[in-house]
Amino acid sequence: MLSTVQDRVWPVLRGVAGSANSWLRVWIRERKRSLVARRRMRNRRTYALLGTLGILAGVLVWSLSYLGPSASGVHLTIDQLNGLAGNHRIVTATFLDEDAQLVGTFRCPATADPTSSDSLPGCNDASGMRLAAAVSPQSLQPTDGTGAGPTLHYWLDISKSHTTTPEFMGMLTASGATVAVDPQTAKGNVKFFASLILPLMILANLFVLFFTSGKSSGSGIGEVELFSSMGKGRFSRRRKTPITFSDVAGADEALEELKEVRDYLANPERYKDLGALPPKGVLLIGPPGCGKTLIAKAVAGEVGVPFFSVAGAEFVESLVGVGAARVRDLFRRVRAVAPAVLFIDELDAAGRKRATGGGGGGNEEREQTLNQILVEMDGFDAASGIVVMGATNRPDILDPALLRPGRFDRHITVERPDLLGRSRILELHARGKAFSVDVDFGQVARRTPGFSGADLANVVNESALLSIRQGKPEIEPADIEEGIQRTLMGTARKSRVLTPEERKRAAYHESGHVVVAAATGRTEEIHRVSILAQGRNIGSTSFRSDNEELMLTRSHLHNRLMVHLGGIAAEELVFGEPSTGAEDDLKSASDLARDIVARFGMSEKLGRMRLLAADIDAFLDAEVPLAAVSSATHQDLDVEIRRLLADAERDATGLLLTHRATLDALAARLEAEETIEGTDLETLLSAIQPEVEMFGNLLSGTNGHRKPRVAQVVS
């Protein structure tokens, strides 16, 4: 029974499949033919327009040459014309209206006398005779029995609107000349056609050529028509991202907040039935390179909905109304394919705070663009299936209307990843790359505190490039270490060769950092020290950290100051004077001392007071200016910063004096080998025992004792 059914069903299914396959092939073939036919039609239209344009250009050139005056003969002046008319030598005179000329013939005197006042051009020289002969051979003979000379053609410019034209006509008529007026009707018609109709035809042809052929061929000219559009080619239903939450690491808190958005996109009707209002807009805030764009793509990829990505700067144009038109066009397209995710990167470019009253310029193009964004976001309903996601690292300059509930009503901060997050990011970027079994991503994560996801991706890529350059089959730990150094300080400068004295000074400088750090209890975190030039730095000291401290005490910060100034303290101790190699150390130490006093309020003299202004560029690592303080407070701030730096340098010098033997041994070894790391470095520092009691409480000026507590230092 079953075999009988199969015998009957399978042929039918095979027939249906064969028919469907044949139909699909026919449809594809017809589709290709249609596309080819359209392309040919566009090409024919383009060639026809170009041919027409060439013909019109040729007609224009011919018209210009035709409209030029064609007078020949002798060029007379008005005085010469009056003299000939007075002597009754003008034979004919014709007024040409369009050429604005007077042409005709005149008789030369019978005798040629160059000195005579009656001499005329062409009558007293051989060229005039040749001209007369060329016009008419009979003109060389006297025209009557009075002994007159040959007859020559003449011309002169005279305006149709000239006030003396009637007088000329009367004078010429009285002299016995034959006077006529030629309106030149044909030239008048050609002039009208060439000056008005022909240019319009050429402009119309160019318009059709640019906005039809250019649009169909995807050229830049065709984009002029779509100037107020966001470009149809970049947004379509097929634009779905394959990235999901599994492709994002180091941002677990952000992903947890966005799971609700994912569920809403998957089933927007459920929210409508329950009367719940999902977030209309999600604002991702964080420093550059932390994966804000990647997170937005993952939200769309989790549900498989179209992903629209646009930069905030694309809305801003100098032309009035273009930005608002682009916003309308973008949201119209998003609604057409909803549910979808619309991601606006660098939102602060279009969402900057609007100007206040007075002369603030309320009609700026940027403000009109922002107003249109506000209107579009306010028009969503609960079941529209659209989520607008924005990203910025300048949340302080966004307009408050954008941040209110109902627009960007959920704010998610994407911070730099922690230790576990960095390890997962490294493993994520290591997919598809040949890494040695000796590579420990947890160890690499401890070596890269403060790195963003983009920095870690760059480390992995640089390591892969280095291994390829050296012809290695796998990426080894040494390649990763070099990739970290390249990301931090740039490429190694092998061309910079230090003199023996500079080499020794650099070795003591870097050894000073290491010895001070070890004496304050962080021996196990010192990873590597080198005097190889890297970027702008002559040497480097690298630290690793198993945990990242969030709340730092005064002791932590003071120890950081000592480590920063350990290099310059070692130079002064050994050589008696510092060098320019401590420039970066001084900058880091000065910034830290300024933060201790003005940001954290850890100065007993100035009290618990924040002296710095708001962190307007908190995610851009920009320097924060001072708040409005008095000159006396500013002076006390400078004094406190100098005192903190001086005390930290004095304490670092004391530690170096205590461990001078280790300092000399480490510097000698570093001078010989250039780079020391791992167990070799731990062996050299094993003789240093961390101080149990440190110097007095330098921040408060008292003589108390405290236990050493050191924060992570990367220099």
Secondary structure, DSSP 8 states (H G I E B T S, - for coil): -HHHHHHHHHHHHHHHHHHHHHHHHHHHHHHHHHHHHHHHHHHHHHHHHHHHHHHHHHHHHHHHHHHS----SEE--HHHHHHHHHTT-EEEEEEETTTTEEEEEEE--SS--TTSTT--TTTSSHHHHHHHHHH-GGGGS-SSTT----EEEEEEE--TT-TTHHHHHHHHHHTT-EEEEE--HHHHHHHHIIIIIHHHHHHHHHHHIIIIIHHHHT-TTGGGTTTTS--GGG--TT------GGG--S-HHHHHHHHHHHHHHH-HHHHHHHT----SEEEEE--TTSSHHHHHHHHHHHHT--EEEEEGGGG--SSTTHHHHHHHHHHHHHHHT-SEEEEEESGGGTSB----SSSS-TT-HHHHHHHHHHHHHTT--TTS-EEEEEEES-GGGB-HHHHSTTSEEEEEE-----HHHHHHHHHHHTTTS-B-TT--HHHHHHH-TT--HHHHHHHHHHHHHHHHHTT-SSB-HHHHHHHHHHHHH-SB-TT----HHHHHHHHHHHHHHHHHHHHTT-GGGEEEEE-S-BTTBS-EEEE--SS--SS--HHHHHHHHHHHTHHHHHHHHHHSS--GGGHHHHHHHHHHHHIIIIIS--BTTTBS---B---TTTTTT----B-S--HHHHHHHHHHHHHHHHHHHHHHHHHHHHTHHHHHHHHHHHHHHSEEETHHHHHHHTT----SS-S--TTTT--------------
